[in-house]
Amino acid sequence: CEQGSFLADQVRLVKICQPMFAAWAWKDLVESLLSYSGNTFLSTSVAALVITSIVIAGQVTPCFKWAPRNISSGGNSLVAKMLYNLSNLGLAVGYAWNSVFAYAPTELMKEVKAPMFAFMIQVPYYFVITALIVYIIAKASGSEDAAAAVAIADSKTKLEEQLQNHMREGVTTIEIAEELVVNFVTDVTDDLSDAGKDVILNALHFVYAWAQFDTIEALYFTYLLGCEVPTSCSYQSNFAFALATAVIFGRSRPS
């Protein structure tokens, strides 16, 4: 495609949007799985735990760690790109946990008919979930130990020094193997802990975003327009909502 042509711009736009396409595809898959499971609180909670565990376990595998390095170094491996796309599962995990947290207010709002009551349920939920997420993120950020990062960086050198000392001291091969197994298990546990923290915090950001969006949606569609859901309102009102949120949040985004 010629540089600067309309077709080239469209191809570039598709490439830019591809990660979001993948993220929403995974999210829609999770949504379908939750719907298939009956959308009960128990099934939704179990599904969220299973999906989160799979994503955490996948992120500590050597293949997943290799993929971003291959792409950043200029590699063009299809396998690397497919594995790298698994990083887009954050939206799917966030949707699963949002379904868990929002289960109670959603079921309550189904029971009320007056728009005011539905909005009065959504607003307290938003403030409660916001306070909870801010507290969790603050605690997680405050618990980071800078010395731990140095220790992890030096772990390989220390392990080599320990092996050399063991060889000089006449430690048996079995004892060395046992220590290697212990060190391996420790490294895997640390990797799982770090990956779990990243996945959960990322999911909580999506939960907060959905809570905020649902609150704005409840104010506009439910309270002001009296619609049970946005699809029951006119397309003109939906277009106005999309345009207003795009302008407001586009202007308020951090620089």
N, C-alpha and C positions, 0 to 999 in steps of 0.2 A: 504494500500500500504506500502511496506517496505521502511523505511527511507533511502533516498539516491538512491533509484531505479529510473530507467528511467520513469516509470509510475507515481511515486510519484512526480517527478520533473515536469512532464507534468500537473498533477493536480494542483500543486502549481502555475505553470505559468498561468493556466486558471484563478485561483482565483485572481492573481495579475492583470491580464488584464481585469477582469470583469468590473470594473468601466469605463474603456475606451470603452469597448464594448457598455455599456449602454449609454455613452456620445455620441458616434457616431451614435447609433440607434436613439436617440432623435434628433441629428443634421440632420440625413437623413429624419426624419419625417418632420422637419421644411422645409428642402429643397423641399420635395414633395409638401407641402402645398403652398410654394411660387410659385412653378411651376404651381400648379393647379389654383392659383389665377391670373395667367397671367404674373407674373414677371414684372409688371409695377412699376414705382416708388411709386405711391400712394398705391397700394395694398401691396407692400413690406414694406412701412413705417407703414401702419396700422397693418399689421401682426406682425412686430417687437414690436410695442407698446402693442398690445394685449398679445403676448407671454411674454414680460417683466412684464406686470402687473400681469399676472397669476402666474408667478414664485415669484414675490415679495409678493403677497397676500398669496401664499402657504407657504412661509418661516416664516410667523408670526403666523401661526396656531399652537395650542398646540400639535397636532399630529406630525407635522414636528419637533418641538423642542424636543419632547419626543424620537423620533427615535434614534438620535445619542447618547443620554444618555443611552438608553436601550442597544445599541450595545457595547458602551464603558464599561458598567458595566458587560459585559459577557452574556447579553441576546441573545437568539437565535430565536427571534420572526420573522416570515416571514413577517408580516405586517411592523415591524420596518425596516427590510432590504429593502422592497419595497419603503417605504417612504424615507429612506436614499438615495436611488438611485435617487430621485428627485433632489438631490444636483448636479447630473451630468448634469443638464440642462444648466449649464453655457456655455458649448460649443454651444448648440443650440441657446441660446440667442445671443452669440457672432456672430454666423453665420448669424442670422437674421439682426443684425445691420451692419455687414460687407457688406451684400447685399445692404443695404441702402446707406452706405458711398461710396461703390465702384460702384454704379449704373452708375454714369455719366462717369467715365473713361472706364468702361467696354463697355458701348454703343459707346463711341468714338472710341475705339480700333476696334470695329466691322466694323466701316466705313472706316478704313484705310487698305491698302493692304501692304504697305512697312513695313517690320519688324522694321526698324529704327524708324518710326513714332509711332508705337505701343509702343516701348520701351520708347520713349520720352514722351508719355502720362503717362505711369506707374510710371516713376521716380519722376516727380513733385508731383503726387498724394501721393506717399510714403512719401516724405518729408513734405508735408502739413499735412497729417493725423498723422504723427509722432509728429510734433510740437503741433498739437491740442490735442492729447492724453496726451502728457507729460504735457502740460499746465493744462489740466483738473485734472489729477492725482495729480499734485503739489498743485493745489488750494484745492482739496479735502483733501489732507493730511495736509496742512497747516491750515485748518479751524477746525481741531479737537481740542476740548476743554477738557483738562484733568479734569477740575472741574466737567464737565458733567458726567463723569464716576462715580465719587464719589457720586454725587447727585442721580444717578440712583440706586446705591448700597444701599443708605440710604432711598430710597423712601418708602419702605415697613414699616420701623421703624417709619418714620415721619407720615405716614398715620395712623398707630396704635395710635401714640401720639395724633394726631388731633381728632380721634374718641373718645379717652378717655377724652380729653378736652371738646369736644362737649357734652358728656354725663354729665360731671360735671356742665357745663354751662346751661344745660336744653334746648339744641337745639333740635328741633323737629325731628322726624324720617324722615319726608319728606325732610327736609333740609339736613340731613345726606345722604339720598339716592341721592339727587341731586349732592352733592359733590363727592360721590362715582362714579356716572356716569361721572362727569367731569374728575375725576382722571383716570377712565378707558379709556375714549376717548383720553386723553393725552398720556397714556401709549401705546395705540394702534398706535397713530400717530407717537410717537417716534420709535416704533418697525418698522413701515412701512418705516420711514425715514432711519433707519439704514440698514434695509434689501434692500431698494432701492439703497442706496449708494454702498453696497457690490455687488449687482447684476450688476449694471451699470459699476462699475470699473472693475469687472471681465470680463464683456463683452468687454470693451475697450481693455483689454489685448489681447483678442482673435482677435479683429479687427486689432490691431497692428501686431500680429503674421501673420495674413493672408496677410496684406499689404506687410510685409517683404518677405514672401514666394512668393507671386505673382510677386514681383519685381525680385527676384532671378530666378524665373521660366521664366519671360519675357526676362531676360538677356540670359539665357541658351538656351531655346527652340525657342523663337521668334526671338531674335536678332542674336544669333550665329548660330543656326541651320536652321532658316527660317521656323519653323513649326508654324502654326496658334494656335494649342493646343498641349499639350504633347502627346495625344493619336494619333496624326497624324505623330509623329516621330517613329522611330524604337524602338523595345523593348530594344535593346542594349544601345541606348542613354538614355532611361528612367532608365535602370539599373545603368548606370554610374552616372546619376544625383542623384538617391537615395543613392548610395554608397558614393558619394562625400559629399552630405549634411549630411549624418549620421556621417561620419568621422569628418568633419569640425565642425559641431555644437556639436558633442559629445566631441570633444577636447576643445571647447570653453565654455562649460557649467560651471556655477559657482560651486565651490567646496563646 
